[in-house]
Amino acid sequence: MDLGLDGKVCVVTGASRGIGLAVARRLCSEGARVLFVARSADAVERAADGCGGDWLALDVTGPGAADRVIATCAEQMGGVDVLVNNAGTSFAKPLDELTDADWQAQWELHVMAPMRLMRCAAPRMAEAGGGRIVNVTSSAGKRPSLTNAAYSVTKAAQLSLSRVFADAYARRNVLVNAVAPGPVNSELWTAEGGLADQTAAARGVTHDEALRLQADKVPLGRFAEPEEIADVVAFLCSERSSTVTGAAWSADGGAVSIIV
């Protein structure tokens, strides 16, 4: 299927690893011109060089970050057609141990950073005739989780934010959607010190047992691969998704037992 992405200018945040890297590579494979954005200069440069993309190293929560990202697209790439807000993270911490700083950091990363990027990009897209915005949220935003309540609550807010921008820009052909993955076989879970290790320590089990226990919660019985999430995101970035806006597509292996 031709997704109509050839030559489109796309921004992907959190693009140096995991879902973000898989999304950026998928868009590159469709002929898009992709700006890889991530905090580590070394990591994001390596990621972009792997498929001929452009790159920008910055923290999306930093002052002026959104303006800098969109200005880079305008000045170096001629505009912006697609924005994928993927940057995010989580950690295992009980509700009564979460500090104000924990809550604020999750809010800045999952709500304020994508809001600022959309606020910069959406008007430019509208003036150019349209565009696509995809926010990578989480199944935790649809179903509260006590693993990290701050993550769950801010991901729910990100879903609402997506709908607000979708409603505001639909008549101007800027289509805004969300993708809500469940557990994914990426560094967030599998890396040393990641969620599997944190869960293992809390439950008194091994790393592999923690991964198996999490997979058992998913009706498909396994974690998703980053490339599987990237395929869903790429479709929503494409011309083929021309009647889809304001949606929150679950890509969680059936983990959240709802039909919307």
TORKOL-4160 file (C-alpha; in steps of 0.2 Angstrom, whole numbers, padded with zeros to 4 digits, m for minus):
260
<pt num="1" X="0000" Y="0000" Z="0000"/>
<pt num="2" X="0007" Y="0017" Z="m0005"/>
<pt num="3" X="0005" Y="0028" Z="0011"/>
<pt num="4" X="0008" Y="0044" Z="0001"/>
<pt num="5" X="0023" Y="0049" Z="0013"/>
<pt num="6" X="0036" Y="0051" Z="m0001"/>
<pt num="7" X="0044" Y="0068" Z="0002"/>
<pt num="8" X="0034" Y="0073" Z="0017"/>
<pt num="9" X="0043" Y="0082" Z="0031"/>
<pt num="10" X="0041" Y="0072" Z="0047"/>
<pt num="11" X="0046" Y="0075" Z="0065"/>
<pt num="12" X="0048" Y="0061" Z="0078"/>
<pt num="13" X="0052" Y="0064" Z="0096"/>
<pt num="14" X="0061" Y="0051" Z="0107"/>
<pt num="15" X="0068" Y="0045" Z="0090"/>
<pt num="16" X="0084" Y="0037" Z="0096"/>
<pt num="17" X="0077" Y="0021" Z="0103"/>
<pt num="18" X="0062" Y="0010" Z="0105"/>
<pt num="19" X="0045" Y="0015" Z="0097"/>
<pt num="20" X="0052" Y="0032" Z="0092"/>
<pt num="21" X="0067" Y="0024" Z="0082"/>
<pt num="22" X="0055" Y="0011" Z="0074"/>
<pt num="23" X="0043" Y="0025" Z="0069"/>
<pt num="24" X="0057" Y="0036" Z="0062"/>
<pt num="25" X="0064" Y="0021" Z="0052"/>
<pt num="26" X="0047" Y="0016" Z="0045"/>
<pt num="27" X="0043" Y="0034" Z="0039"/>
<pt num="28" X="0061" Y="0035" Z="0031"/>
<pt num="29" X="0057" Y="0018" Z="0022"/>
<pt num="30" X="0041" Y="0027" Z="0015"/>
<pt num="31" X="0052" Y="0040" Z="0007"/>
<pt num="32" X="0048" Y="0054" Z="0020"/>
<pt num="33" X="0061" Y="0066" Z="0026"/>
<pt num="34" X="0063" Y="0063" Z="0044"/>
<pt num="35" X="0069" Y="0074" Z="0058"/>
<pt num="36" X="0075" Y="0063" Z="0072"/>
<pt num="37" X="0073" Y="0072" Z="0089"/>
<pt num="38" X="0081" Y="0065" Z="0106"/>
<pt num="39" X="0091" Y="0071" Z="0121"/>
<pt num="40" X="0107" Y="0062" Z="0117"/>
<pt num="41" X="0117" Y="0069" Z="0103"/>
<pt num="42" X="0127" Y="0054" Z="0100"/>
<pt num="43" X="0112" Y="0042" Z="0100"/>
<pt num="44" X="0101" Y="0052" Z="0089"/>
<pt num="45" X="0115" Y="0055" Z="0077"/>
<pt num="46" X="0118" Y="0037" Z="0075"/>
<pt num="47" X="0099" Y="0033" Z="0073"/>
<pt num="48" X="0097" Y="0047" Z="0060"/>
<pt num="49" X="0113" Y="0041" Z="0050"/>
<pt num="50" X="0106" Y="0024" Z="0050"/>
<pt num="51" X="0093" Y="0029" Z="0037"/>
<pt num="52" X="0099" Y="0046" Z="0030"/>
<pt num="53" X="0088" Y="0057" Z="0042"/>
<pt num="54" X="0091" Y="0074" Z="0049"/>
<pt num="55" X="0093" Y="0075" Z="0068"/>
<pt num="56" X="0092" Y="0087" Z="0082"/>
<pt num="57" X="0098" Y="0084" Z="0100"/>
<pt num="58" X="0087" Y="0093" Z="0113"/>
<pt num="59" X="0076" Y="0090" Z="0128"/>
<pt num="60" X="0058" Y="0092" Z="0122"/>
<pt num="61" X="0053" Y="0099" Z="0140"/>
<pt num="62" X="0066" Y="0113" Z="0139"/>
<pt num="63" X="0063" Y="0131" Z="0136"/>
<pt num="64" X="0060" Y="0135" Z="0118"/>
<pt num="65" X="0061" Y="0117" Z="0113"/>
<pt num="66" X="0046" Y="0117" Z="0102"/>
<pt num="67" X="0050" Y="0133" Z="0093"/>
<pt num="68" X="0067" Y="0126" Z="0089"/>
<pt num="69" X="0061" Y="0110" Z="0083"/>
<pt num="70" X="0048" Y="0118" Z="0071"/>
<pt num="71" X="0060" Y="0131" Z="0066"/>
<pt num="72" X="0073" Y="0118" Z="0061"/>
<pt num="73" X="0060" Y="0110" Z="0050"/>
<pt num="74" X="0055" Y="0126" Z="0042"/>
<pt num="75" X="0073" Y="0132" Z="0039"/>
<pt num="76" X="0082" Y="0116" Z="0034"/>
<pt num="77" X="0068" Y="0105" Z="0027"/>
<pt num="78" X="0055" Y="0118" Z="0020"/>
<pt num="79" X="0040" Y="0115" Z="0033"/>
<pt num="80" X="0032" Y="0101" Z="0043"/>
<pt num="81" X="0019" Y="0089" Z="0037"/>
<pt num="82" X="0019" Y="0076" Z="0051"/>
<pt num="83" X="0022" Y="0077" Z="0069"/>
<pt num="84" X="0024" Y="0061" Z="0080"/>
<pt num="85" X="0025" Y="0065" Z="0099"/>
<pt num="86" X="0033" Y="0050" Z="0105"/>
<pt num="87" X="0045" Y="0056" Z="0119"/>
<pt num="88" X="0041" Y="0048" Z="0136"/>
<pt num="89" X="0046" Y="0037" Z="0150"/>
<pt num="90" X="0040" Y="0028" Z="0165"/>
<pt num="91" X="0046" Y="0020" Z="0181"/>
<pt num="92" X="0039" Y="0009" Z="0194"/>
<pt num="93" X="0035" Y="0019" Z="0210"/>
<pt num="94" X="0021" Y="0017" Z="0222"/>
<pt num="95" X="0008" Y="0030" Z="0224"/>
<pt num="96" X="0013" Y="0036" Z="0241"/>
<pt num="97" X="0031" Y="0037" Z="0236"/>
<pt num="98" X="0028" Y="0049" Z="0221"/>
<pt num="99" X="0034" Y="0066" Z="0225"/>
<pt num="100" X="0028" Y="0083" Z="0218"/>
<pt num="101" X="0044" Y="0083" Z="0207"/>
<pt num="102" X="0039" Y="0066" Z="0200"/>
<pt num="103" X="0022" Y="0072" Z="0195"/>
<pt num="104" X="0028" Y="0088" Z="0188"/>
<pt num="105" X="0041" Y="0079" Z="0177"/>
<pt num="106" X="0028" Y="0067" Z="0170"/>
<pt num="107" X="0017" Y="0081" Z="0167"/>
<pt num="108" X="0030" Y="0092" Z="0157"/>
<pt num="109" X="0035" Y="0077" Z="0147"/>
<pt num="110" X="0018" Y="0069" Z="0142"/>
<pt num="111" X="0007" Y="0084" Z="0142"/>
<pt num="112" X="0016" Y="0101" Z="0141"/>
<pt num="113" X="0030" Y="0096" Z="0128"/>
<pt num="114" X="0018" Y="0088" Z="0115"/>
<pt num="115" X="0005" Y="0103" Z="0118"/>
<pt num="116" X="0019" Y="0115" Z="0114"/>
<pt num="117" X="0024" Y="0106" Z="0099"/>
<pt num="118" X="0007" Y="0104" Z="0092"/>
<pt num="119" X="0003" Y="0123" Z="0096"/>
<pt num="120" X="0018" Y="0127" Z="0085"/>
<pt num="121" X="0016" Y="0114" Z="0071"/>
<pt num="122" X="m0003" Y="0113" Z="0069"/>
<pt num="123" X="m0005" Y="0131" Z="0063"/>
<pt num="124" X="0009" Y="0129" Z="0050"/>
<pt num="125" X="0001" Y="0113" Z="0044"/>
<pt num="126" X="m0016" Y="0121" Z="0042"/>
<pt num="127" X="m0009" Y="0136" Z="0032"/>
<pt num="128" X="0000" Y="0123" Z="0021"/>
<pt num="129" X="m0016" Y="0114" Z="0017"/>
<pt num="130" X="m0016" Y="0100" Z="0031"/>
<pt num="131" X="m0005" Y="0088" Z="0040"/>
<pt num="132" X="m0005" Y="0074" Z="0052"/>
<pt num="133" X="m0001" Y="0073" Z="0071"/>
<pt num="134" X="0001" Y="0057" Z="0081"/>
<pt num="135" X="0003" Y="0056" Z="0099"/>
<pt num="136" X="0010" Y="0040" Z="0106"/>
<pt num="137" X="0001" Y="0038" Z="0123"/>
<pt num="138" X="m0001" Y="0022" Z="0132"/>
<pt num="139" X="m0014" Y="0009" Z="0138"/>
<pt num="140" X="m0011" Y="0016" Z="0155"/>
<pt num="141" X="m0020" Y="0031" Z="0150"/>
<pt num="142" X="m0036" Y="0021" Z="0146"/>
<pt num="143" X="m0035" Y="0011" Z="0162"/>
<pt num="144" X="m0027" Y="0018" Z="0178"/>
<pt num="145" X="m0011" Y="0009" Z="0184"/>
<pt num="146" X="m0003" Y="0009" Z="0201"/>
<pt num="147" X="0014" Y="0005" Z="0194"/>
<pt num="148" X="0016" Y="0023" Z="0191"/>
<pt num="149" X="0001" Y="0034" Z="0194"/>
<pt num="150" X="0009" Y="0049" Z="0188"/>
<pt num="151" X="0012" Y="0041" Z="0171"/>
<pt num="152" X="m0005" Y="0034" Z="0170"/>
<pt num="153" X="m0014" Y="0051" Z="0174"/>
<pt num="154" X="m0003" Y="0061" Z="0162"/>
<pt num="155" X="m0005" Y="0049" Z="0148"/>
<pt num="156" X="m0024" Y="0050" Z="0151"/>
<pt num="157" X="m0022" Y="0069" Z="0150"/>
<pt num="158" X="m0012" Y="0067" Z="0133"/>
<pt num="159" X="m0027" Y="0057" Z="0126"/>
<pt num="160" X="m0038" Y="0072" Z="0130"/>
<pt num="161" X="m0026" Y="0084" Z="0123"/>
<pt num="162" X="m0025" Y="0074" Z="0107"/>
<pt num="163" X="m0044" Y="0076" Z="0106"/>
<pt num="164" X="m0044" Y="0094" Z="0109"/>
<pt num="165" X="m0032" Y="0098" Z="0095"/>
<pt num="166" X="m0041" Y="0086" Z="0084"/>
<pt num="167" X="m0058" Y="0095" Z="0086"/>
<pt num="168" X="m0049" Y="0112" Z="0084"/>
<pt num="169" X="m0040" Y="0108" Z="0068"/>
<pt num="170" X="m0051" Y="0095" Z="0059"/>
<pt num="171" X="m0059" Y="0108" Z="0047"/>
<pt num="172" X="m0042" Y="0114" Z="0042"/>
<pt num="173" X="m0037" Y="0096" Z="0037"/>
<pt num="174" X="m0024" Y="0094" Z="0052"/>
<pt num="175" X="m0029" Y="0076" Z="0058"/>
<pt num="176" X="m0024" Y="0072" Z="0076"/>
<pt num="177" X="m0024" Y="0055" Z="0083"/>
<pt num="178" X="m0017" Y="0045" Z="0097"/>
<pt num="179" X="m0009" Y="0027" Z="0098"/>
<pt num="180" X="m0010" Y="0018" Z="0114"/>
<pt num="181" X="0002" Y="0004" Z="0116"/>
<pt num="182" X="0003" Y="m0009" Z="0129"/>
<pt num="183" X="0020" Y="m0017" Z="0135"/>
<pt num="184" X="0033" Y="m0016" Z="0121"/>
<pt num="185" X="0049" Y="m0025" Z="0119"/>
<pt num="186" X="0060" Y="m0010" Z="0120"/>
<pt num="187" X="0073" Y="m0003" Z="0132"/>
<pt num="188" X="0060" Y="0005" Z="0143"/>
<pt num="189" X="0056" Y="m0013" Z="0149"/>
<pt num="190" X="0071" Y="m0024" Z="0145"/>
<pt num="191" X="0086" Y="m0013" Z="0148"/>
<pt num="192" X="0096" Y="m0015" Z="0164"/>
<pt num="193" X="0087" Y="m0005" Z="0178"/>
<pt num="194" X="0071" Y="m0004" Z="0167"/>
<pt num="195" X="0054" Y="m0008" Z="0171"/>
<pt num="196" X="0057" Y="m0027" Z="0171"/>
<pt num="197" X="0071" Y="m0025" Z="0184"/>
<pt num="198" X="0061" Y="m0012" Z="0194"/>
<pt num="199" X="0046" Y="m0024" Z="0194"/>
<pt num="200" X="0057" Y="m0039" Z="0199"/>
<pt num="201" X="0064" Y="m0030" Z="0214"/>
<pt num="202" X="0047" Y="m0025" Z="0220"/>
<pt num="203" X="0040" Y="m0042" Z="0218"/>
<pt num="204" X="0055" Y="m0053" Z="0223"/>
<pt num="205" X="0056" Y="m0061" Z="0206"/>
<pt num="206" X="0069" Y="m0062" Z="0192"/>
<pt num="207" X="0070" Y="m0051" Z="0177"/>
<pt num="208" X="0063" Y="m0064" Z="0165"/>
<pt num="209" X="0049" Y="m0069" Z="0177"/>
<pt num="210" X="0044" Y="m0050" Z="0178"/>
<pt num="211" X="0043" Y="m0050" Z="0159"/>
<pt num="212" X="0033" Y="m0066" Z="0159"/>
<pt num="213" X="0021" Y="m0060" Z="0172"/>
<pt num="214" X="0018" Y="m0044" Z="0162"/>
<pt num="215" X="0015" Y="m0053" Z="0146"/>
<pt num="216" X="0003" Y="m0064" Z="0154"/>
<pt num="217" X="m0008" Y="m0049" Z="0157"/>
<pt num="218" X="m0010" Y="m0047" Z="0138"/>
<pt num="219" X="m0023" Y="m0057" Z="0129"/>
<pt num="220" X="m0010" Y="m0060" Z="0115"/>
<pt num="221" X="0001" Y="m0067" Z="0128"/>
<pt num="222" X="0017" Y="m0057" Z="0122"/>
<pt num="223" X="0024" Y="m0040" Z="0122"/>
<pt num="224" X="0023" Y="m0030" Z="0105"/>
<pt num="225" X="0038" Y="m0026" Z="0095"/>
<pt num="226" X="0042" Y="m0008" Z="0092"/>
<pt num="227" X="0040" Y="m0011" Z="0073"/>
<pt num="228" X="0022" Y="m0016" Z="0076"/>
<pt num="229" X="0018" Y="0000" Z="0084"/>
<pt num="230" X="0027" Y="0009" Z="0071"/>
<pt num="231" X="0016" Y="0002" Z="0057"/>
<pt num="232" X="0000" Y="0009" Z="0066"/>
<pt num="233" X="0008" Y="0026" Z="0068"/>
<pt num="234" X="0014" Y="0026" Z="0050"/>
<pt num="235" X="m0004" Y="0023" Z="0044"/>
<pt num="236" X="m0011" Y="0037" Z="0054"/>
<pt num="237" X="0003" Y="0048" Z="0047"/>
<pt num="238" X="m0002" Y="0044" Z="0030"/>
<pt num="239" X="m0014" Y="0050" Z="0016"/>
<pt num="240" X="m0023" Y="0033" Z="0018"/>
<pt num="241" X="m0030" Y="0039" Z="0035"/>
<pt num="242" X="m0039" Y="0054" Z="0028"/>
<pt num="243" X="m0055" Y="0051" Z="0038"/>
<pt num="244" X="m0047" Y="0047" Z="0054"/>
<pt num="245" X="m0046" Y="0061" Z="0067"/>
<pt num="246" X="m0049" Y="0062" Z="0086"/>
<pt num="247" X="m0046" Y="0043" Z="0088"/>
<pt num="248" X="m0036" Y="0034" Z="0101"/>
<pt num="249" X="m0031" Y="0018" Z="0093"/>
<pt num="250" X="m0026" Y="0004" Z="0105"/>
<pt num="251" X="m0011" Y="m0006" Z="0100"/>
<pt num="252" X="m0010" Y="m0016" Z="0116"/>
<pt num="253" X="m0013" Y="m0034" Z="0111"/>
<pt num="254" X="m0030" Y="m0033" Z="0119"/>
<pt num="255" X="m0024" Y="m0027" Z="0136"/>
<pt num="256" X="m0038" Y="m0014" Z="0139"/>
<pt num="257" X="m0055" Y="m0023" Z="0139"/>
<pt num="258" X="m0064" Y="m0009" Z="0130"/>
<pt num="259" X="m0070" Y="m0007" Z="0112"/>
<pt num="260" X="m0067" Y="0012" Z="0109"/>
